[in-house]
Amino acid sequence: MKYRLLGILILVMSLADHLYAAAVDTPRYDIVKLEIKRLKRQRTLHIYFPPSYWNTRKKFPVIYVQDGQTTFIEGAYNNESLYADSLVNMMPPNKQCIIVAIQSGINSVRMQEYNPYIGTSDAAIYAAYVAKDVKTYIDTTFRTLKDAKHTAIVGSSMGGLISMYIAAKYSDIFGVAGIFSPAFWYAPMVYDDVARQGINSKSRFFFAYGDAENNEAEYANRMRTLLLQKRIGSKNIPAPMVVKGGKANEKQWRIDFEVFYRWFTGQL
């Protein structure tokens, strides 16, 4: 009887250990609504924590993604997602990041927040919100590596435009940027704006586009040349990645994000 009870106890303990291990090896998602106070609007933050966040006490790099509603496999609509969470799950613990996906406004509101160069633009307010309110909330609530080297901003299309704007304006906060199929053609004033900015020479920029996009090579390479002229080393701004047959859509940006992610974490 004594040995039978001992066997049951060992089995229960083993099961508990297994459940604990499963729990700490499982990623978690949080949803937070944070107000843009000056605009009296809310934005939803979809926050992904990698499995290793729960079984260590270490601090993590953070990637902030624009158009956050298409970032994760959870909630993906019609296969339109970066699958960023799936990618991070496959990475070794020392290459895992927290991802903060900021859901965009819709239609004209999105354009007002993502385009700094229109008369009704709210982009300067939105950029300050991301750089200060959102980042402060994340850094004070969770275990993060707060410095610019470990803080990246990512976006595609109009999200790429506002990510470029934020990375240039707040380069001491966001030290790394992933800019995919950026809508520079839609807002050519971005070049003069970036030329005026005192961008940190340690900043890193990763550009990507598909070769089936109209004139994207011209726009991305023009921005890269401009940044190189600001004495940011070519190692920190590799030649734009060109996806063969790639169009400005989630399928291509999924490829862009994976290569960007490996490039970003490979130098930490």
C-alpha positions, -999 to 999 in steps of 0.1 A, spaced: 0 0 0 28 24 10 46 18 -23 14 22 -43 8 56 -27 44 66 -33 39 56 -70 7 77 -72 25 106 -56 54 104 -81 29 102 -110 11 133 -97 43 152 -93 55 142 -127 22 153 -142 25 187 -124 60 191 -137 48 184 -172 20 208 -169 43 235 -156 68 229 -183 40 231 -209 28 264 -194 61 281 -193 69 270 -229 37 285 -242 36 320 -257 10 345 -245 -9 373 -261 -22 404 -243 -45 430 -257 -43 466 -243 -62 497 -254 -41 528 -251 -55 563 -258 -39 588 -281 -48 616 -257 -43 645 -280 -65 629 -306 -90 614 -282 -87 581 -300 -78 546 -288 -54 522 -304 -54 485 -296 -20 469 -289 -17 432 -296 13 421 -275 31 388 -281 53 373 -255 76 344 -266 78 312 -247 111 320 -231 96 351 -215 79 329 -189 108 306 -179 135 332 -175 139 366 -158 159 381 -186 149 412 -205 138 411 -242 142 432 -273 110 447 -286 97 451 -322 69 476 -328 48 468 -358 24 491 -377 -9 478 -391 -8 454 -362 -40 437 -371 -22 416 -397 9 407 -376 0 374 -359 -13 340 -370 -39 344 -342 -68 363 -358 -53 363 -393 -79 369 -419 -78 351 -453 -42 341 -448 -32 378 -446 -6 379 -418 31 383 -412 29 351 -390 54 369 -367 44 349 -337 49 316 -355 83 328 -366 94 338 -331 82 305 -317 107 287 -339 136 308 -329 160 298 -301 154 315 -267 183 339 -272 167 352 -305 132 357 -292 116 392 -290 85 407 -276 63 420 -305 40 449 -300 15 451 -329 -3 485 -330 -36 482 -347 -42 510 -372 -72 533 -376 -94 527 -406 -96 544 -439 -90 582 -437 -79 580 -400 -52 556 -410 -40 579 -437 -40 609 -414 -19 590 -388 5 574 -413 11 602 -438 30 631 -422 29 652 -454 -8 661 -459 -25 692 -445 -48 672 -421 -20 650 -409 -20 636 -374 13 618 -380 35 639 -357 11 633 -328 9 596 -337 46 593 -339 50 609 -305 24 585 -291 43 555 -304 77 568 -292 66 580 -258 32 566 -246 33 532 -262 70 525 -255 68 539 -220 39 516 -212 57 485 -226 90 493 -208 74 500 -175 50 470 -175 72 443 -190 108 431 -189 124 448 -219 157 459 -232 149 497 -234 179 510 -254 176 519 -291 198 490 -302 172 465 -289 141 485 -301 129 481 -337 100 496 -356 85 478 -387 59 487 -413 48 481 -449 33 503 -475 19 534 -456 30 516 -424 65 517 -439 62 554 -446 53 562 -409 79 537 -397 106 556 -417 93 589 -403 94 576 -367 128 560 -370 143 592 -384 127 615 -359 132 593 -329 164 575 -338 176 576 -302 145 555 -292 141 533 -323 175 522 -333 164 497 -360 137 499 -387 123 474 -411 108 492 -441 88 470 -465 74 483 -498 73 519 -483 49 543 -499 76 569 -505 61 575 -540 30 587 -523 48 612 -501 80 623 -518 85 650 -492 98 622 -469 132 626 -486 137 663 -476 123 655 -442 148 627 -436 176 648 -450 169 674 -422 169 649 -394 199 644 -372 198 606 -373 219 586 -349 248 572 -368 243 538 -351 208 535 -365 201 504 -387 177 503 -416 164 473 -436 146 479 -468 127 453 -488 104 452 -518 92 430 -546 104 432 -582 68 432 -594 62 466 -577 62 498 -598 95 518 -594 100 506 -558 137 500 -565 141 537 -573 124 549 -541 141 525 -517 175 530 -532 171 567 -531 164 566 -494 193 543 -487 217 566 -506 204 595 -486 210 577 -453 245 567 -464 252 603 -470 244 610 -434 274 588 -425 255 558 -414 277 529 -424 267 505 -452 268 476 -427 239 492 -410 220 498 -442 224 467 -464 213 469 -500 175 465 -502 162 429 -503 144 422 -535 118 395 -535 115 378 -570 79 381 -582 70 399 -550 41 423 -549 30 447 -522 10 422 -502 11 402 -470 27 372 -488 57 392 -497 59 411 -464 59 378 -445 92 370 -463 105 405 -457 97 402 -420 114 369 -415 146 381 -432 145 413 -413 139 395 -380 169 372 -385 190 403 -395 179 422 -364 184 395 -339 216 382 -355 234 414 -345 223 416 -309 
